[in-house]
């Protein structure tokens, strides 16, 4: 059993939470080998309820690569390779808009550790496959639901297209990545820094028709996780392109998040919903923390950068309490409680969610920095 001292410093609690994360992931893969869950049901990963879409298969392996890099444990290294190999064929998957999630967390981390071009080739292929989703009339990457649909979530997957284009000097692929970001910035990021979940386009003319949502309260509201995908994703797009417009979009989303969320740093599922079903959507907070750590390194001035880093620490200070960390919740198989997947479909509501686990572990890894040499 992991020790967790709720009165310890942020860094000590983060290190203890990473130990707990290893314990929970080890428990999951021992109980259910080669199983890729999305969310728990009453704290249990195995339940047979629907996935809606297949986008979470990189997050388990991704956590294993983080554990490997931090501790050099051969157990995690072997499991990380195994869980990455299980999803290798997804590099050719044209059904989803999520190959960034799937390959950036796994094969890209594997490549970063080894520099092996054979490993990198899978990441590049995944980026090229994502590029096939580009609609020339509307200048966006289509979502998995329909050709006329563009999701804000895709901002978190466009980084892998920039990467593939830069590594292969493919100007046309680079154009598609840039144009998708510009279209998203124009139509899905609003003037106040909030975001729409989905944009619907006319396929013949490319005209933007309307906002829509699947997981938020309503079309013109502000679904929290969607905004955090934009906050993080526009930061990544700026990192790969140097285009100031993308930094501006990331900062506007960050400023909206910080001004509209209660002081503890964890938003509800949607900021506009008058009586939210639940007070917290912890996975959005975990994504925001990791995205803000990145934005702190990119921000235009030191004061802004410091504010983003301080806010990321505030979020983690809240998540590193037993209200959120499942460390003293008997029988709970996840790491982080109070995440929600899809309230409208009643899937994974007030549960642990696999992307929440991954981005929480990633944020803790960023907070703690490189492990001390032993
Ligand atoms: N479909 C990605 C998400 O639920 O955030």
Boltz pocket constraint, residues with backbone or C-beta under 6 A from the ligand:
constraints:
  - pocket:
      binder: B
      contacts: [[A, 55], [A, 153], [A, 215], [A, 225], [A, 226], [A, 341]]
      max_distance: 6.0
